[in-house]
Amino acid sequence: SLYFTLYFFVQNVSVMNVVTVGKLLSQLILVYLRHQFIGDKLLIISHSYIGCNYMSYPVQIQSAKSLKLTANTTVFNQGDDCDQYVIVTSGSIKVFSRSFMGKEVVLYHISAGQMCVLTTSCLLANKSYPAQAITESDVELKIISKQQFDRYMNESTDFRAFVFSSFSERLSHLILLIEQLNLTSVEQRLSQYLLRASQSELTINTTHQAVATEIGSAREVVSRHLKELERKNVLTLGRTKITIVDVDSLTNMATFSHVL
């Protein structure tokens, strides 16, 4: 079955081939989801539960225990045992990795309707967390124990489809991040982040270190690029504040890729 194939992949994948196997696994999951048959009816599963109505969740998640966390609360630490499946129903969680030298890089953010791809991987493989997660705002979660997770995966088509669909989507985003870190310049990643973080506002309240963590770079490198953008009148820098002045120029920098 796909469940045991996924389990085998997660157990045996190495760091060197994670992207290759991840792409294959993501496609395998999507094929599974798109071509499940229940009786004589084809089951079509939506790729995303992001922003979905609470009642659209599988019944196992609707009836799961709820947990509320305040902002800046640690959800799990690097090396912690993974003993529960977590679905965010409101708020946002940041998942990041830290090297032995103390350098941090943000892997992804988990918003309402999303699950954590590392949690799913660790549950399937009986592994400890390889990264850390912290709440970015007040958060509400649905919690399912590992024992319940294993039982639901074996017994419930709806729950299994939800897990694989969410896992596939989050895995695709993680693979894209790895590719971006390897194939795009700091300037492009920085421009993309500034546009994404600013949204409709032109001012971002943040620090150079926080920006560096988000785009997977060093603070000194980010500071140098920000000062260069300020010199070009693309933005202005203040204390813990970045104000975008020329959106068009920043958009051009974000669009055109330059290999590192």
N, C-alpha and C positions, 0 to 999 in steps of 0.2 A: 504494500500500500504506500501511498505518498507519505503518510505519517512516518513509517519506518524508513523510507528513503531519505526523508528530511532529517530524521534522527541520525542516520548513518553519516550523511553529509556533514552535519554540525559536529558530530563526534570526531570526524577524521580530517576535516579541512585544516590546512596549514596556513600560516600567515602569508606565505609567498603566493598561494593560489586562491586567496579569499575572494578577489574580484572576479576571476574567471568562474569559479564554482558558484559565486553569488549570482552572477548573471544567468547561468544555466538553471540554478535552483529557482530564481524568480520567475523565469519563463515556464518552468515545470509546474509551479504552483498556479500560475494563471491558466495554463492549459487544463489543469485539474478543475479549477473553479468554473471555467467556461463550459466544460463538457461533462458535468455530473448529471446523471440520470436518476430521477426518483420515479420508480414505476416506468411509465412510458413518456414522462415529461422531462424536458431538458431544463435543468436548473441554471439560471443566469444570475451570477453574483456581481453586484456592483463592486468596483475597485476600492471604494473609499467609504468609510463611515464618518468622515470628518464633517462636523457640523450637522450630523443627522439627528433626528428626533430621538429622545431617550427611548421611546417605545419601539424604535427600529432595531435596538440591540437584541441579540438572542436572549431568550428567557433566562438562561443561566446567568447572564450579566445583569439583567434587570433585577433579579432577586439576590444578587451578591451583596456582601457587606459593603457599606459606604464608609469612607474615611475622609476627614477634612484636615488639610495641612495649611499652615500659614506660610507667607512668603519667606524665602531664604531658609527653608527647612530641608535638611538632607534626606533624600528618599532612599538612596543606597550608596555605599562607599565601594571603592575599588577593593576587591578581595572578599566582599561579603557573600554569604551563601544566598542563592536565589531560591526562595521557598514560596513565592506567590506570584500570580499573574495580575498585572495592574492595567486598568483602563482609565484614562483621564476623561472625566465627564465635564469638568470646567477648569479654567485656569491654564497654566503653562509650566512645563518642566524642562530644564536644560540638562542634557546629557553630555558630559565631556570626559576626555581622557587626560591623564597627567603622566609625563615621563619621569624617569628616575632623577632627571635634572630639574624637575619642577615645572617644566613647560606644559602649558595646557592648550588643548585644542577642542573646540566645540564640535561634537559629532552630529547632533541634531537637536531639535526642540520637539517636545510632545505637547500637542494642543488637544482641545476637547474632541472626543471621538477617536483618538489615536491610542495605540499601544506602543510599548518600547520594544524595538527589535532585539536588543540585547537580552531583555528579560525572556522573550520567547526562545531565543537561542540557548540561553543558560538553562531554562527549564527542560528543554528537549535533551540537552547534552549533560545535564547534572553537573554543570560547571559553576564556578564562582563568577561574580561580576568583574569584567575587565575594565570597567569605567565607573564614573561617579555621576550621580544625578542630584539636582537641587531644584526646589520650586522657585519659579520666577515671579509668582504671584500667589494669592490664596488659591488653593487647589482642592478639588473634590475628586476622589478616586473610587473605583469599584475594585474590590480585592477578592481574588479567588485563590485558595490554597493550592499547593502543588498536587496534593492528592485529588482534589476536585478537578483540577485542570486535566490531569491524566485521564480521569474517568470520563469527563465531558468530551475530550478528544476522541476517545474510543467509542462513545455511545451516541453523540449528537452530531448530526450532519450540519445543522445550522451553526453550532458553536465552532466546529472544525472549519467551516467555510469562512466564518468571521476571522478566526485566527490566521488562516493561510492568506486571506485577502489582505488583511492589515499588515502581516509580516512581509508579504511580497512588495507592497507599496513602500514600507519603511526601508526595506532592504535596497530597493531601487534608489531611494534618496541617499542612502549611505554610500552606495557604489558611486553615485554621481559626485558626492563630496570627495571621495578618494581620487576620482579622475580629475576633478577640478584642482585639487592640491598638487597633482602631478603635472598637469598640462596647461594651467593658466598662470599668468603673472600675478604678483602681489597687487599691482596696480588694478588689474581687472577685478580680482576678488574684493579688494577694498572698495572699488566703485560700486560693485554689485551690492555689497553689504550696506553702504551708505544710502543707496537708493531704497533698498528694502527696509532699512531701519527708520528712515525718515517718513516713508509713506506720504501722506498728504501734507505733513509738517516739514519744514525745511531745517529745523533745528533738532539735533540729537543730543541728549544729555548722556554722556558716556565718557570713559577715559581711554587713553591710548592703549593701555594694557587690556581693557575689556574688548576693544576692537581687535587687537592682536589675537586674543583667545578665540574670538568668533571666526576669524579667517585663517587660523592656523599659521601664524607668523610670529615674529619676535617684536616686542614693543619698540625697540630701537628702529627696526625696519619700517614699521607702521608710522612712527613719528616722522621719519625722514620723508616718506611718501606724502603724508598729510601736509607737511611744510612746503613740499614742492607744489602740491595742489593749491595751497594758499598763495604761493608766489605767482601762480598762473591765474589767480582770481577765480578759481573754481569754487572755493569755499573759504570761510574764515574760522580761525581757531580761538576758543576762549577757554577758561578754566572749566574742565569737565563738560565742555560744550563744543559742538561742531555745527556750523551753519552753512548750508549749501547755498551758493550764490548763482552758479551756472549749471542748471539741471541738464541742459542739452549736452554740454561738454562731458559731464559726468556719465551721461547715458552712452555717449560714444565710446568712452573708455571702458564701460562695462560690457559693451557689445562686442568689440573687436578683441579677439584673443591673441595674446603674445606668449609663446611658450617660454617657460623659465630657462 
